[in-house]
């Protein structure tokens, strides 16, 4: 896809320098993007840190986990649970279509028309207050309608793009594995229903693209690419099981850019990121004080806008980075040993404290004989988290400088998990857990009133409440059957597909019945 076809202002002649390309792109970004859109965005990590500090040793030991866990047969999941969710997606889509039609007729005055058509009805579907939390000063109904009307008039499908589903991090306070679980599944179900709604309402059809950006942020988080690829593969498999493959697609963000950008601009982007990375690591990274990060970061937050973004990112990425010391421990033990889980939780709980406050807890070094005392370990981990924060902000700022999503999908409606001007804030979780995202939580079900309601929560909170892990069983007998591929990954690593507060529906194979009335 050519950049000149979108902007008419850029060329990709070989003689054009990277600096010239970046300058032209930044000018477009400054013209097209609001200040808030150009900021690095990452979920707030303070809540998780507070929760870990309240109960730092609540994680189950391997023995406790094995005692509490219950099994669910893979065939039951595929033959009963997933078809129920697929039916829920169809029912939700039909209901949203009817609701959007009714609201468009009622609100026709806001659009300046007495007879709302497809653009107005689609705009109403994208302002559904149960799914979206878009502020009027970020985007109005009429503005969104005008954008959609132009796309339909050109005979093009209405496109939604959504940067989301990066990966599950190596973070034992967030999850017990790196594969998607029911948190991702129910978020995908909501996206699938929305994709069907837009496709039905648009006379030119619709297309919803999930821009999975795990490899983009691996510059900072260091999750192995193979883990990210498996994560994305499972997302695609589950979209197929939900019956939405024709309208909902997962694109690896890095591949999407590589395939869509000119070679010159793609290479210029790499150089621009390297420049940002060097600037942040030099200007901010070398000044970081691991001895007392809270006091040091408090001062930096007031220094400038980039400093403020770095501070916010540090507190979040500290519970998501793939730390070298913990990766070594996992490799040596084939997974997270109990000692490493406890050490990780203690590290997170201790983040706001001075290192001098660690005296008396030498047992919270990584493991006996690993060559770490707790102070040395935490100093190393804090520096690693700070460098990861610098790299995260660097790639985020580089891509926003270049406004790349707008370049490749200039007429698409961009969805976001962080409300920003010009974009639609889609809530991917249930209303109860609206501030949670699937990739940073562990999925589960709350059983009450004969119904199973999906829940999104940090692992440490689930295990502190004594919830029951549900393990998939029986995939080996299916060999290489692709329908069992996602479940086989969970079974092979012993990662729960969900946590429940009542095991009876799992043991009696009635979970699918309790999901029949579940809202998407």
Buried (B, 14 or more C-beta within 10 A) or exposed (E): EEBEEBBEEBBBEEEBEBEBBBEBBBEBBEEBBEEBBBBBBBBEBEBBBEBBBEBBEBBBEEEEBEEBBBBBBBBBBBEBBBBBBBBBBBBBBBBBBEBBBEBBBEBBEBBEBEEBBBBBBBBBBBBBEBBBEBEEEBBBBBEBBEBBBEBBEEEBBBBBBBBBBBBBBBBBBBBBBBBBBBBBBBBBBBBBBBBBBBBBBBEBBBBBBBBBBBBBBBBBBBBBEEBBBBBBBBBBBBBBBBBBBEBBBBBBBBEBBEEBBBEBBBEBBEBBBEBBBEBBBEEBBEEBBBBBBEEBBEEBBEEEEBBBBBBBBBBBBBBBBBBEBBEBBBEEEEBBBBBBBBBBBBBBBBBBBBBEEBEEBEEBBBBEEBEBBBBBBBBBBBBBBBBBBBBBBBBBBBBBBBBBBBBBBEBBBBBBBBBBBBBBBBBBBBEEBEEBBBBBBBBBBBBEEEBBBBBBBBBBBBBBEEBBBBBBBBBEEBEEEEBBBBBBBBBEEBBBBBBBBBBEBBEEEBBBBBBBEBBB
